Amino acid sequence: MLNIFAAASLWIFLWIGSCFAEKAPYTSFARDATSAPPAVYYDYIIIGGGTAGCALAATLSTSAKVLLLERGGLPYNNPNITNIFGFPSSLADTSPTSASQLFVSTDGVFNHRGRVLGGSSAINAGFFTRASDEHVREVGWDPQLVNESYVWVERKVAFQPQVMAWQAAVRNGLLEAGVLPYRGFTYDHLHGTKIGGSIFDENGHRHTAADLLEYADPTKIVVYLHATVHQILFKNVTSGKRPKAYGVFYRDSNGGRHMAYLNNEPTSEIILSAGAIGSPQLLMLSGIGPAQKLKAQGLGVVLDQPNVGQGMSDNPMNSILVPSLRPVEISLIEVVGISDVGSYIEAASGFFEMTWARGVAEEFAKLANQTIHPFTIPTNQTIPEATRQFDPYKIPNMQAGVILEKIMGPFSKGYLELQSKNPNDNPRVTFNYFQDPRDLQRCVQGMEIIRKVVESSSLSSFRYPLTSFESLMNIMLTSPINLRTKHLASTYSMEQFCIDTVMTIWHYHGGCHVDSVIDRDHRVLGVDSLRVVDGSTFSNSPGTNPQATVMMLGRYMGLKILQERIPE
């Protein structure tokens, strides 16, 4: 426990740091890694300038020398990131330099990783909501420090959305469907129907975790962009002592080699904030993971740790597209129904360019050298023409809204494995959607809530006449939303519909769980001077959207680490 003097000293450090803040795009300290010297020394080296890493780096820089290594570039000159209208285009960009890196799980579901300063907060749908009080208690966080950390984040990136016609209709439809009570606008996670926050401001401009670097002390931080870390370096590996992290090896965009080392201080550390895919991947590439699998990749073993990469989860999402008679606003997630059945109901709207999903899928099919088009439905399983009222491909810019449900938790778990020693290659990820029958039950119950919302009087002015819910289900069954086989039974069985049309909502987590890979202070078990601070440490996805909590975690752990620097 800190004494009063130490606590006061910490806050003085933080206040002094805030006096030297610099506005984005950080011309004094954000540089391309090609300009980095061959070797540098820092108190803290943070790998990953994403949702947690930016908050963590900004906090630590108030009283320590910090290096932040980010494999992508700045988000501020990319209109697909900064503007709400660019959301679909950013996901459809499959180029090698895209801020959104496509990967496909072995389950046949398209997914994305952020590859830009700000991480996945720069490419997502922008919903901002806190974790529940119950979640905070379960993981053992300090509630007061959690609240203070959320407020710190919210001052920079969170806004109250302007609820317009479609979102209002879904809100009212949820109330008609019995998702009660109505909570109004709140960041808090409360059962019922509410309006949540958004990282898009009133002008539709996105504010990412990169904006949190405005809190940083520019005299104590350096951010190297397009810096891809290949390996964390350890000493004492063969001496019988505990391995200790002391540096990292990274390359710039031209392939140039660079080293970054820790200063010779007892509190100096390397902190992995590379996300739920990148952090377990980098631990394995650095020799921490299942020994036999590391050896099979030709990697040396620093620590045999079979739990690295285990417990991967992705919250399954299923949705219904509702073609609209009326004009609908461009909106991403604003309304949420937090139900009692273990699923969350959300909505978005606008001109849905149905061709972008096909483009992503066809690009992957080419990369995977598939010989059969992934969306060909076997002739003996064709969806009956009589129930197919809409063909979205005949309306390339269809005016529509979408209502989706996300499974909380989930219970189903998977794993991550290396495919190569190249950190630029996506690892092989299996999420095992609906492996646990409780998740499937929740999906069915969530979809029944969506049915009630679609059929509510509140949405009646948007629906085409004589539209059946089954016809809307068939839009999803004939759309290129994943690589899974579609079955005839999906028209008649909600269970099969859930399985066949599952998608991601980009809330994947796990791979570096607390008490199996890291301790309660986020230190990697079995080695020294190494922590993991990001969504890979979560056993469950907090709240209806985890990004606020991942940003909070970066701030929270930054403050906890700074407390350790001040002697009692």
N, C-alpha and C positions, 0 to 999 in steps of 0.2 A: 504494500500500500504506500502510495506517495505521501510524504508529509506535506504540510501546507506550503512550505517554501518551494519544494520541488514542483508542486502543482502550479504555483504562481509563476515559477520560472518557465514552465512549459507554455503557459498562455502568453507570457511576454514574448517568447520566441515566435509564437504564432502571430501575434499582433505586429511584431516588427516585420515579419515576412510579408504580411498583407500590405504593408506600406510601399513595397517595391513591385507591385503587381504590374504585369504587362498584358495588354489586350491581344487577342488572336489577330494574325496568325503567327505571333511569337518570332519575329525576325531576329531577335537577339540570341535565342537559344535553340530554336528548331532548325536543324541543318540536315542536308543530305549526307548519308553515311560515306559517300565518296570523299568528303572533306575531312573525315576522321583520321587522326594520326594512327600509326601502327599499334600503339599501346597507350592506354589511359588508366587512371586510378581514381576510384570513387569510394565514398562511404557505403552507398547503396547502388546496386545495379538491378534495375527492374526490366524484366523481359516481357514486353507486350504493353503497348500504349493503348489499351482497349478500355472497356467500361469500368473495370476496377483499377487498371494500371495508371490511368491519368489522375484519378482522385488520390491514389496512393503516392504517386510521384510529387504532386503538388503539395501534399501534406508534409512529406518527409523533407522537402526542399526548404522548409522554413527554418530548419536547424541543422541540416546535413548536406553534404555534397552528393547529388543524385545524377545518375545516368539512366535515361529511359531509352530503350531500344525498341523501335517499331518497324515491322517489316513492310508496312504500307506508307503512303504519303499523307499529305494534309487533306482534310475534308473540305476546306473552304473555297476551293476553286472548281468544285465539281457540282454542277447544277442538279444532277441526279441525286446527290446527297442533301444539298442545302434546301431544296424545294420539295414540298409535299407532292407535287405533280410528278416528280422523278422517281418515286418509290418503285413502281413496277419496272422501270427501265434499269435501275441499279441492280435489281435481282436478275434481269434478263441478260446482263452483260457478262459473258463467259470468257472474255479476253484475259490473257495472263496478267494484265495490270489492273484488272477490275478491283474495285473496293469490296466487291462481294464475290468471295471464292466459292464456287459451286462444289458440293460433294453429294454423293448419293449413298445412303446407307445400304447395307446388304439386304435390308427390308424392302428395297425398291422405292424409297421415298426421297424426293429432292430436298436438299438442305443447303444452307449457306453459312460461311464464316466471314466475319468482318476482316478486311485486309486494308486497314486505313487507321490513322490516328483517331481515336474515339471508338474503334472496334465496331462491334455489332450495333452499338447505339447510333452509328452513322448510316445503317442500312435497314433498320427495322421499322415497324409501324408506329412507333413513338409513344405507346401507352405508358403512363407513369403512375405507379401505385405502390404503396408500402407493403411490407410483409405484415402478417397478422401478429397481434400481441402473443398469441399462442405459439407461433413459430419462433419468435424472439426468445420466449421462455424455454422452449424445447432445445434450442441450440446453445443456450446459456450465455447469451450476450447481455451486456449491461444496458438496461432499457433507457436510462437517461442519456448515455453516450450514443446509443442508437438514434434516439430522437434528435439529438444535437447534430449528428452526422447527416441525417436525412435533411434537416433544415439547411445545412451548409450546401448540400447538393441542389436543393430546390431553389435557392436564391439565384442560381445560374441557369438552370435548364428546364424548370417545370412551369407549366402555364395552365390556366383554366380554359378549356376549349369553348368555342361558340357553338352551342348545340343548335343545329338546323333541322330541316324537315324530316329527313330519313332517320337520323339518330333519335330525334324526338319520338317518331313513330315506333321505333324499336323499344325505346324506353317505356312508352305507354303499353306496348304489346307485352313486354315482360311483366308489367304490373297486372295486366289482364290475365296472364298465364299463371299468376300466383307467386311470382318471385318478389316477395315482400319482406320488409317494408321498403318504402322509397327513402333513400339516404341523402338525395341531393348531390352536390359536388363535394367530394372529399378525396384526399389521398389515402385515407385509412382503408384497411381491408375489413369490410363489414358485410355480413350476410344481408341479402336483399338486392335491390337495384340501385345503382349509383352512377354518377358521372365522375370519371377519373380524370387525372391530369394528362398532359401531353407535353412532349418535348418539342412540338411544333407550336410556334407563337401565333398571335392573331393574324399575322401576315403569311402564314404557311411556311415560315422559315424554320428549319430544323436546328436545334441546339443539342450538340452531342457531348459526350464525356470529355472530348478534347477541350471544350470551353472551360472545364474545371481547372485547366492549367493556368487560367488567368489568376488563380490564387497562388501560383508558385512564385518563389523568389527567383527572378531571372538571373541573379548572380550566383546561384548555387545549383542550377539545373542545366543539363544539356540533353536535348532530344535528338537522337540520330534516326532519320527516316530512311526507308528502304534498306533497313539493317536486319538481315535474317540470321538469327542465332542458330548455330549448328550444334553447339555442345557447351554444357557447363563443365568446368574443369574442377577436379578434386585432387587434393593431396592426402597423404597417409593411406592410400588405397591398399598398399601391400605391406604396411608396417605393423598391422595388427591393431592400430588405433582406429578411432572413428574417422571415417572419411570427412573431409572438410572442404566445402566449396570455396574457391579462391578467385575464380575468374570465369570469363566466357569467351568463346571463339565465335566470331560472326563475320559475315561477308556483306559487302555493299552490292549495289545493283550491277556493277561491272565485274563482279566476282572477286574484288579485292579483299584480302584477308586482314582482319583487325582483331586485336585482343583488348579486353577490358578486365582490369584486376581490381580487387578490393583493397582499400587502404588497410594497413596493418593495425587495425583497431579491433578490440574484442566485440564491439557492437556492429561492425560492418557485416553486411549480408547481401546475398543475391536473392531476389524475390521473383518467382515465376507468376506472371499475370497474363499468360498467353491464352487463357480461355479453356473451356471444357474439352476442346480438341487439342489445342496446342500445348497445354501444360503436361498432361500425361504423355503426350508424344515426345516432348523435349526431355522429360525425366528418363524415358526409355532410351532415347538417343544418347543420353549422357551416362547410361550404364545403371540406372535405377529402375528395376522392373523384374518381371519373371525371368530368371537366369537362362533357362533353356531357350526361351523365345529370343532373348537378346543374342545368345550365341548363334542361333540359327540365322540371324541377320548379320553375323560377323562383327558384333559389338562386344567390347569388353564389359565385364560386370563389376560395377562398383559396389552394388548392394542388391542381393536377391530379394526383391520385394514383389511378391505375386499379386498384391492388391492394386498396383498401379494399372489404370485402364479398366478396372472392374467397376460394376455398379453404374454403368452409363444409362441414362434415362432421357427420353424425349417425350414431352407431353403430347399425346396424340390430339390432332385437331381434325374435325370433320365439319363440313360447311354446306350451306344451301345458297345457291345463287338465285336471286329473285329479279327477273327482268321487270322493269318498271314502266308503267304508262306515263308517269310524271317525270319531269326533270328531277334529278337528285344531285345533291351537292357532292363535291369531292371531299371525302372524309375518310380518315383511318379510324383506329379504335378510340372511342370516346365513352360509350355506354357499356356497362358490364352488369350482368345479372349473376350474382354469387349465390348459387342455388344450394339447397340442402341435400342434394343427391350426389355431390362430389364432382360437379362440372360447372364451368363458367361459360356464360353466353355473352358474346360480343358481336359487334357489327361494324361494317365499313360500307362505303358507297362511292359511286362515280362512274366514269366511262371505262368499263373493264375491257382492256384490249386482250381478247382471248388468244390472240396470236403469240403473245410473248411466252405463255406457258408452253405452247407447242415448240417455239424456237429453242427454249432451254432444253426441252426433252429431246428434240432431234439432234441438238448439238451433243448432248451426252451420248445418244445412241451412236453417233459417229465416233466419238472418242472410245466408246466401249466396243466398237467394231461389231455391233449387233447386226445379225443377218435378217432378223424379223422386226418389223416396225413394232415398237413397244406398246402401241395403243390398239393393235389389231385384236378385236374381240373374236374368238372362235365362232364359226358360223353356227355351231350347235348351242351357243350361249348368247345369241344376239338379243339385245333388249327389244321388246315388242314395239313395233312402229306405232301402234295405236296409242301408246302412252307417251310418245315423244312429241311434245307440242312445240318445242323450241329447238332450233339448231343454232348454237352460239356461233358457229363458224360462218354462217350466212349473215351475221351481224358483227363484223370485226370490231366495232367500237360500241358494244352493247351498253345501253343505259340501264344500270342495275344496281342493286344493293346486295350485300352478302351478309348472312347471319351464320355465325360459327359457334361451336362449342369446343372447349378445351378441358381435358381430364386433369383434375388436380392430382398432385403426387408426382408421377404415377406409381403404382405398385410394380409394374413390369420393369425388369432390369436387363441390361445388356453388357457389352464390353467393347473395348477398343484394342486394336492390334496394329503394329507397324506393318507397312507394305514395303518400305525401303528405308535406307539410311539417309535419304534426302529430305530435309525438313520442309521443302516446298511441296512434297507429295502429301496428299491427304492420307491419313491412316485409314484402315478398314474399320468401320464402325457398325455395330449391330445393336439396335435398340429393343428388339423383341416386342414391338407394339402388340398389345392385347394378349401377351403371353399369360398374364394373370387375369382370370375371368372377371375379377372385380372391376378392372378397367373397362372391359367390354360392357358390363352392366351399366356403368356410369355413362358410357357413350350413348347407349340406347336411351337411357333416361334423359340425357341432355338433348338428344335429337327429338324426343317427344316434347320437350319444352319448346324447342325451335318450331316444331309443327304448330303448337298453340300460338306462338308469336306470329308466324306467317298467316295463320288463319284468323288472327284477331281483327276486330273492327278497326283498330288503329292503323293497320297496314292495308286495309281494303282499298284505299285510294291509289295505292302503288301497284297492286296486283293486276295482271291481265284477267279479263273475265274468264270464268270456267277453268281457272288454273288449279290443278290438283297438286297436292304435296308430292305425289308419286312422280308427276311430270317434272317437278323441280329436282327430285332425286336423280332422275335420268339425265338431266343436264350434267350433273357431276359424274355420272357413270360413263358418259360419252365424251368427257373432257380429258385432256392429257395432263392430269394432275399428279400422277405417279407412274411407276413402272409395274404396278401389280396387275395381275389378271383380274378381269371383271367377270362376275358370274351372273347367270340368269336369276339366281335366287336373291340377288341384291335388290331387285325391284320389290320383292315381297317380304324380305327378311331384313329388319333393321340391324340385326347383328352382322349379317353378311355385308350390308351396306357400309357399316362402320369399318369392317376389315378391308374391304375393297377400295374405299375412297379415303383412307387415312392420309393425312398430310402432316407436315410439321408446322408449328407456330414459332419455331426458332428458340425454344426455351430448353434446349438440351443442357444437361448438367451431369456432374459426377466424374469419376475417373481418379480423383485424389481425395477420397472421403476423409473426414475427421475421424480420428481414432483407428484408422486402418492404414492411411498413408501419411497423414499429418496429425499433430497433436492439437489441443484446444487453442494454442497460440499460433497455429498454422505453420509450425516448424515441421519440416520433413523428418519423419521418424528414422533414426539410425544414422543420420549424418548431421553435420554442424554447418551453420551459416547459410542455411537454405530454407526458404519458406515458399508456400503457395497461397496466393490471395486472389481468388476469382471464383467463377461459378463451378469449376471442377470440384470444389470442396463441398458443394451442396448435395445432400441426400434427397431433398425434395425441392422443387421449384417454388420459391417464396412468393406469396401473393398471386394475383392474376397475371402479372407480368414481372419478371425478376430484375429488369434492368435498374430500377430505382434502388433495389437492395444490393445489387452488385456494386453500383457507384457508392452507396453508403458503406459497404464493406471495405472498399478501398480507403475511404476517409477514416473509418472506425479503426482499422488495423494500423493505419498510419499513425494515429494518435497513440494507440497502445505501444507501438514500437518506439515512438519518441519518448514515452514515459520511461522506457527502459534505458534510454541514453542519459537520463538525469539521475545522478547518484542521490540516494536517500540520506 
